Every structure is written in structure tokens, then in C-alpha cells.
Amino acid sequence: QGDPGPPGDPGLTDCDVMTYVRETCGCCDCEKRCGALDIVFVIDSSESIGYTNFSLEKNFVINVVSRLGSIAKDPKSETGARVGVVQYSHEGTFEAIQLNDERINSLSNFKEAVKRLEWIAGGTWTPSALQFAYNKLIKESRREKARVFAVVVTDGRHDPRDDDNNLQAFCQGDVIVNAIGIGDMFNQPDQDETLRSIACNEQQRVQKMRLFSELVAEEFIDNMEDVLCPDPQIVCPELPCQTDDRNPGNANPLIFRPMEEEVKIPFPYTKESIAQFLNSTREIQDPSTYSQLVATLAYTAENAKFATGHERQEWMDLFIDTFKIVHSEIVGDPETVLGLC
């Protein structure tokens, strides 16, 4: 047996643990909040658009909504954003993602719904589409305390059989309308007038572009973010960085203590041994067990970072199981971790 080695580095503090968790699973990131927003996008799906440009329209919608913070899970919530989409072509072909669709309860669900929209490739009944969007999405399902926005994207002249009066369907005083016209056609005075009518004669809310690719340009997405969410709040979670009276359910909370030099703690290295260790640890009874768990937390997180496929999921499951036990000692309720990661 050789001589004792030099003293090791100090153990992790509670703050170190929470920082590691943040970096590993992103569970404690700051959140952007724009207040209660109801937003309806009306996008042109006519034949003249083309498949590629229609895809750019959908990407535009997704990119803008991704900048607006979380989707309100409950359609009746008084906070968060609810987003609807109408794609239109000729009469009777309008398709909608409703503002109050209970299945749209997260940003990922909304993105998937937008991606499933298929190019209709028919005529252009813009006035009727605006009336449809107002009646079926805003009038029927807007939230009482939400600010309401409409963003309309079109490439030009609508069918002459459609009713021009419906171009101002959103102009009831309760919707802020932004009209985006794409193509050289909007250099013509009569078509420019169409955009102004859609935007309720507010020229500052009219945007003209030459190409659909400009819709997804970073600068334009930034601009739309400012229009729809001019005064965001950035809310960061208050992370418990020390064990204190915020854990009233535990009369004798554990804290990190330096280990005595001669104490040796066995450490599980394989997935199987870690699983056995966690199954045998119902509650933390002494500092050495806590130190083991903190080391296991860091070890499983590191392995999850560099693993792939099914193995990565196995390491992530072990990480979360370990975190639940450690988290219960820092904060209190082990099940709250499931809502974090």
C-alpha cells in the first residue's frame, strides 16, 4: 500500500449541483413573457405562391412564434400566447389551427400543427379568408384580457368575385393588423391600396417585400418580435443555492460537509450498479450517502452528454432518478423535478 495521496478538491455545493442541472437539461432557464397575446396568422396558399414559398410562409410563422415565450397550455389562461393560423386559397378551402384548440398546449405541438399544413394551390379569396379568420378564430375564441394581433401574408391580387368590403374584416377596433405583401405587384397603386385596407389604413403596419425569402430573414423576424411583444418580461427561476428555511418539511436538512480524510466512499460506475444504488436509497440518512448521490448526479449527466441513441436515454433516466433524490433534499418535493426537465 502506498502513501496517502494529496487532499482532493472540495465537494460540490448545492449551488454547484443546480448549476450542473441547468447546463445539462436546461430545466431552469429564464423565460420570456409577453403577457396575454392572441395572434392569428393568415397565410396565402394559392397556386401562384408555389410550394417552396408556402413552406417559407410556414417557417416564418414558426420562427416568429418561437420568439414569443411559452404557449399558454390552457386556451382560457389569462397569461401566455395563444396562436391560430388560417391558410387560404379559393372559396371553401380555408383551413385553420384554432386559437382555442386544446391539443395545442406547447410550442412543439404548435410547430407540428403548422408543419402539417399542405399547400392548397387554388385561387385567391383574400377578403373571404380575412372574414373567416375574424369570425371563426378571433370573434369566437379570443381571450377577454388578451391583446389581439393579426398578421396577413399575401402575394397579390384576389379573385374579383370576392367582396372587397371584407378586406377590412379585422378593422373592428379590437385587433392590431399587420399586412405583408410580397412581390412586384404591390408597387402598383391599386394593390398598395389593398394592403392598406387590410391594415385598417395604418400605413406603418404595411410591409412590402420583393421575395418570400425575406420573410425568414433574421432582421425581419426581429422586427416582428418587437411588433408583437414590445415590452417583454424576462423571468428567471429563483434557484435555492443553500439549504435553509425554504425546506420546512425537513426538520434536519442535510448540508454539504467536508469528508474526513480517512473516509472512503464506494462509488457505482456502471448503469446496473447505479440503478441498484438508487433503488436501495429511499432517503438520505448521512452526509456520505448525499456525497455519493451528488457524485452520481454529475457522473450520469456527463455520460448522458456524450452517449447516443438508446444508451443516452438510459443515462438520462438515471440522471433524473438521481436528481429527484438530491432535489428533494434541496427543495422538498421530489416530484417537482418532472415538471422541470
C-alpha positions in Angstrom: 0.0 0.0 0.0 1.4 3.4 -1.0 1.5 6.7 0.8 -1.8 8.6 1.1 -2.4 10.9 -1.9 -2.9 14.6 -1.7 -6.2 16.0 -0.5 -8.9 16.1 -3.2 -10.9 19.1 -4.4 -13.7 20.4 -2.2 -17.1 18.7 -2.8 -19.9 20.3 -4.8 -22.1 22.8 -3.1 -25.9 23.0 -3.5 -25.3 25.8 -6.0 -22.9 23.7 -8.0 -25.5 20.9 -8.2 -28.2 23.3 -9.5 -25.8 24.9 -12.0 -24.9 21.5 -13.3 -28.5 20.6 -13.7 -29.2 23.8 -15.6 -26.4 23.2 -18.0 -27.4 19.5 -18.5 -31.2 19.6 -19.0 -32.0 23.3 -19.4 -34.7 22.9 -16.8 -34.1 26.2 -15.0 -33.6 28.6 -17.9 -35.0 32.1 -17.9 -38.3 32.5 -19.6 -39.6 35.3 -21.8 -43.1 36.5 -21.1 -45.1 38.8 -23.4 -48.3 39.0 -21.4 -51.6 37.6 -22.8 -51.4 37.5 -26.6 -53.8 36.1 -29.1 -52.2 36.0 -32.5 -53.8 34.9 -35.8 -51.6 34.4 -38.9 -53.4 34.4 -42.3 -51.2 32.9 -45.0 -51.7 32.7 -48.7 -51.9 29.1 -50.1 -52.9 29.9 -53.6 -51.4 28.4 -56.7 -49.3 31.5 -57.5 -47.5 31.1 -54.2 -45.8 27.8 -55.1 -44.8 25.0 -52.8 -41.4 26.5 -51.8 -42.8 29.9 -50.9 -45.7 28.3 -49.0 -43.0 26.4 -46.9 -41.3 29.8 -46.3 -44.6 31.2 -45.0 -44.9 28.3 -42.5 -41.3 28.8 -41.4 -42.0 32.4 -40.9 -44.9 31.6 -38.6 -42.9 29.1 -36.6 -39.8 31.4 -36.3 -41.9 34.3 -35.1 -43.9 32.3 -32.5 -40.7 30.8 -31.2 -39.6 34.2 -30.1 -42.7 34.9 -28.0 -42.1 32.8 -25.0 -44.3 29.9 -23.9 -47.6 28.9 -25.4 -50.4 29.1 -22.9 -51.3 25.5 -22.1 -54.9 26.3 -21.3 -56.9 28.2 -24.1 -58.7 30.1 -21.3 -55.5 31.1 -19.5 -55.1 34.8 -18.7 -51.4 34.7 -19.5 -49.1 33.4 -22.3 -49.6 33.3 -26.0 -52.3 31.5 -28.0 -51.7 31.3 -31.7 -54.0 30.5 -34.6 -53.3 30.1 -38.3 -55.6 30.3 -41.4 -54.3 29.2 -44.7 -56.5 30.2 -47.7 -56.9 29.7 -51.4 -60.2 29.7 -53.3 -63.7 29.8 -51.8 -64.4 27.0 -49.4 -60.8 25.8 -49.0 -59.9 27.7 -45.8 -58.1 25.6 -43.2 -57.4 26.7 -39.6 -55.4 26.0 -36.5 -57.8 27.3 -33.9 -56.8 29.7 -31.1 -58.7 27.5 -28.6 -57.5 24.1 -29.8 -56.8 22.3 -26.5 -54.4 20.0 -28.3 -52.0 22.9 -28.9 -50.6 23.2 -25.4 -46.9 23.7 -26.2 -44.7 25.3 -28.7 -43.7 21.9 -30.1 -47.3 20.9 -30.6 -47.9 24.2 -32.4 -44.9 23.7 -34.7 -46.1 20.2 -35.7 -49.6 21.5 -36.5 -48.1 24.2 -38.8 -45.8 21.7 -40.5 -48.8 19.5 -41.3 -50.5 22.3 -43.3 -50.4 21.4 -47.0 -50.3 23.8 -49.9 -53.8 24.1 -51.4 -52.7 25.6 -54.8 -56.0 27.1 -55.9 -57.4 30.7 -56.4 -57.0 33.7 -54.1 -60.0 34.7 -52.0 -58.2 37.0 -49.6 -61.3 39.1 -48.4 -63.3 36.0 -47.5 -60.3 34.5 -45.7 -60.0 37.5 -43.5 -63.7 37.4 -42.7 -63.4 33.7 -41.9 -60.4 34.3 -39.7 -62.1 37.1 -37.7 -65.4 35.2 -37.3 -64.1 31.7 -36.6 -60.9 32.4 -34.6 -61.0 35.9 -33.1 -64.7 36.5 -32.5 -65.4 33.1 -31.2 -62.3 32.2 -29.2 -60.3 35.3 -28.3 -59.5 35.7 -24.6 -61.1 38.7 -22.8 -57.9 40.1 -21.4 -55.5 39.3 -24.3 -54.1 41.8 -26.8 -55.1 40.5 -30.3 -52.9 40.7 -33.4 -53.4 39.5 -36.9 -50.6 39.0 -39.4 -51.7 38.7 -43.0 -49.3 37.4 -45.8 -50.4 37.6 -49.5 -48.7 37.7 -52.9 -51.2 40.0 -54.6 -54.5 40.4 -56.5 -57.5 38.5 -55.1 -60.4 37.0 -57.1 -62.7 39.8 -58.5 -65.7 37.7 -57.4 -64.8 38.2 -53.8 -66.2 41.0 -51.7 -63.7 43.9 -51.3 -65.5 45.1 -48.2 -64.2 42.1 -46.3 -60.6 43.3 -46.7 -61.3 45.3 -43.5 -62.7 42.3 -41.6 -60.2 42.8 -38.8 -60.9 46.6 -38.5 -63.4 46.4 -35.7 -61.1 48.3 -33.2 -60.1 45.2 -31.3 -57.3 43.8 -33.5 -53.9 45.1 -34.4 -53.4 44.2 -38.0 -50.1 43.8 -39.9 -50.3 43.3 -43.7 -47.3 41.8 -45.6 -47.4 41.9 -49.4 -44.8 40.0 -51.3 -44.0 40.6 -55.0 -43.6 43.4 -57.5 -47.4 43.7 -57.9 -47.6 45.8 -54.7 -45.7 48.6 -56.5 -49.0 49.2 -58.3 -51.2 51.9 -56.6 -54.3 49.7 -56.6 -52.6 46.8 -55.0 -50.9 49.0 -52.4 -54.4 50.2 -51.5 -55.4 46.6 -50.9 -52.6 46.2 -48.3 -53.6 49.5 -46.6 -57.2 48.3 -46.4 -56.2 45.0 -44.7 -54.1 47.0 -42.2 -57.1 49.3 -41.4 -55.5 52.2 -43.3 -52.5 52.3 -40.9 -49.6 52.6 -43.3 -47.0 51.9 -40.6 -48.4 48.4 -40.4 -47.9 47.6 -44.1 -44.8 45.8 -45.1 -43.8 45.2 -48.8 -41.2 42.6 -49.9 -39.9 41.5 -53.2 -39.1 37.9 -52.3 -40.6 35.3 -49.9 -37.2 34.6 -48.6 -37.2 38.0 -46.9 -39.9 36.7 -44.6 -37.5 34.4 -42.7 -34.6 36.9 -42.7 -33.3 37.4 -39.1 -33.8 41.2 -39.2 -37.4 40.8 -40.2 -38.1 38.2 -37.5 -36.5 40.5 -35.0 -38.8 43.3 -36.2 -41.9 41.1 -35.9 -40.9 40.1 -32.4 -40.7 43.8 -31.4 -44.1 44.4 -33.0 -45.9 41.5 -31.3 -44.0 41.7 -28.0 -42.7 45.2 -27.5 -42.3 45.1 -23.7 -41.3 41.5 -22.7 -40.5 40.4 -19.2 -37.6 38.1 -18.6 -38.4 35.8 -15.6 -35.7 33.7 -14.1 -36.4 31.0 -11.5 -35.1 31.6 -8.0 -32.7 28.7 -7.5 -32.1 27.5 -4.0 -28.4 27.7 -3.5 -28.3 26.8 0.1 -30.3 24.6 2.4 -32.3 27.0 4.6 -35.8 27.5 5.9 -37.2 27.1 2.4 -37.4 23.4 3.2 -39.7 23.5 6.3 -40.8 19.9 5.8 -37.4 18.6 6.8 -36.6 19.3 10.4 -32.9 18.3 10.0 -31.9 19.3 6.5 -28.7 17.9 5.2 -25.9 20.2 4.2 -22.6 19.6 2.4 -19.8 18.8 4.9 -16.2 18.2 4.2 -15.4 14.5 4.4 -12.8 13.2 6.9 -9.6 12.3 5.2 -9.7 8.6 6.0 -13.3 8.0 5.0 -13.7 6.1 1.7 -17.0 6.1 -0.2 -17.8 3.4 -2.7 -19.0 4.8 -6.0 -21.1 2.9 -8.5 -19.7 3.2 -12.1 -22.0 1.0 -14.3 -25.6 1.6 -15.2 -26.6 -1.5 -13.4 -24.8 -0.7 -10.2 -26.1 2.9 -10.2 -29.7 1.6 -10.6 -29.2 -0.8 -7.7 -27.7 2.0 -5.6 -30.7 4.3 -6.3 -33.2 1.6 -5.6 -31.6 1.0 -2.2 -31.6 4.7 -1.4 -35.1 5.6 -0.2 -33.9 8.6 1.8 -30.7 10.3 2.6 -29.5 9.4 6.0 -26.0 10.7 6.3 -23.6 13.0 4.5 -21.7 10.2 2.9 -24.8 9.0 1.1 -25.5 12.5 0.0 -22.0 12.9 -1.4 -22.4 9.6 -3.2 -25.6 10.9 -4.8 -24.1 14.2 -5.8 -21.2 12.4 -7.4 -23.6 10.1 -9.2 -25.6 13.0 -10.4 -22.6 14.6 -12.1 -21.4 11.2 -13.4 -24.7 10.3 -15.0 -25.1 13.8 -16.5 -21.6 13.6 -18.1 -22.3 10.2 -19.6 -25.6 11.3 -20.9 -23.9 14.2 -22.7 -21.6 12.0 -24.7 -23.8 8.9 -25.2 -26.1 8.5 -28.2 -29.4 6.8 -29.0 -30.9 4.3 -26.5 -27.8 4.4 -24.3 -28.2 8.2 -23.9 -31.8 7.8 -22.8 -30.7 5.2 -20.2 -28.1 7.6 -18.7 -30.7 10.4 -18.8 -33.2 8.3 -16.9 -30.5 7.5 -14.3 -29.6 11.2 -14.1 -33.3 12.2 -13.5 -33.8 9.5 -10.9 -30.7 10.7 -9.0 -31.8 14.3 -9.4 -35.1 13.5 -7.8 -33.5 12.3 -4.7 -31.0 15.2 -4.4 -33.7 17.7 -5.4 -35.9 16.6 -2.5 -33.2 17.5 0.0 -32.6 20.9 -1.6 -36.1 22.0 -2.3 -38.5 19.5 -0.8 -40.8 17.7 -3.3 -39.0 15.1 -5.5 -41.9 15.0 -8.0 -41.5 18.7 -8.9 -38.4 17.7 -10.9 -40.6 16.1 -13.5 -42.0 19.5 -14.3 -38.6 21.0 -14.6 -36.8 18.8 -17.1 
